[in-house]
Amino acid sequence: MKNSNPVALSELLSPAVVNLDLKSTDRDSLLSELVNQIPQLAGQPEARRTLLHALHEREQLHSTGIGDGIALPHSRNALVGLVDQPIMVFGRHKPGIPYDAIDSVPARLFFLLVAPTVTQHLAILARLSRLLRDPKLRKSLLSADKPEQVIALVRAAEANLWT
């Protein structure tokens, strides 16, 4: 089977898409805050509305809170035409927000994912889920001081996991 070298998660992150101090007090406003963090959609209010609607629909289907204080907001389907490259936004909410996770723990770490194809969407979700199983990484992400530190932590965790 051919390995198509999937994009590194750390390559999807940049300081512009890392927010270490989310202000929202509920899930709906938090989703808006994360969507507004996407530079590629900055001048596209219609695209932001489309994405936000898709994220709300997905949350109504089943919460994207995966437990351990983590949520992976994403739409149920790839949003073909909305983006031409995968996008990931990282946000941290210090006190946490109730997110209907299976373990009822408020979510504090958020990785918003938007991908142009189902294949990319599923591959990135799987890689992210695997990476976030590491309690040491989760703890480090909660205490990171700068966006660059978040990116370095994800890069190092990936290197440890896939080498």
Order of alpha helices (4+ residues) and beta strands (2+ residues): alpha-beta-alpha-alpha-beta-beta-beta-beta-alpha-alpha-alpha
